[in-house]
Amino acid sequence: MPSYNSTVDTQTESVLKVTWTDDLGNVIVSGEKQVKGGPEEAAKMEQTFAEDLRRNFADRFPAPEEPEPMPMGGI
């Protein structure tokens, strides 16, 4: 299942960096966003930014596996 890591780099501004990877550690998509305020403000935006990346690049994420259909006629 894909997962993401994030970092906040603060120099003159905070930069939120999010990288989605697959189970083998291969990068699926990575993005950066400048955030006004400090690391606290960046932390508030982390999940939303990660979800936006996943939604905007949905073609790079595998579709979930479909469950096996139930047999007709009961158990």
N, C-alpha and C positions, 0 to 999 in steps of 0.2 A: 504494500500500500504506500503510495507517495506520502512523503512528509516534508516539512520545511524547517529550515534553520534561519535565524535572523540575528543581525548585529546592528548596533547603533554606533556610528562613528561621529564623535563630536569634536570639531575643531572650531571654526568660526560659526558654523551652523551644524545642526544634527542631520545626519544622513542615515535613513533606515534602509538596510539591505536585507532582502529576503531571497533565499535560494531554495527552490523545490528540488528534491532528489527522489529517485526511485529506490527500491529495496537494495539495489547493488551499489548505491552511491553515485550513480550517473546523474548529472544535472539535467533536469527537465526544462526549467526556466528560472531566470534570475532577474531581479529588478532592484532599482534604487529610487528613493524618494527623499527630497529635501523636506525637512520638517522644521517649522518655526517653533522655537522653544527648545528645551533641553531634552535629555533622555526620557524624562517622564512623559512628555508629549509624544515622543516617538513610540514608546511602549503602548500607549493608548491606541495608536493607529496600526500596530503590528498585525493583528489578526485580520482586520478589514483589508489591509494592503495585500496580505498573503492570499486571501480569498479572491480579491480582484484579479490578481495575477493568474490564479487557477481558472477563473471564469473567462478571462480575456484570451487565454491560451489553452482552452479546453481540448483542442485537437491534439495536444501533446500528452494528454493524460489518458491512460487506458480506461475503457469503459468497464464498470463493475461486471463481474461474471454473473450470468443469469442462472438462477437456481433451476434444478431439474424439474420438469413439469410433473405434477402428481398424476398417477395413473387413474384413468376413468373407472368408475364402478366401485369405488370404495377402497378399503384397505386390503 
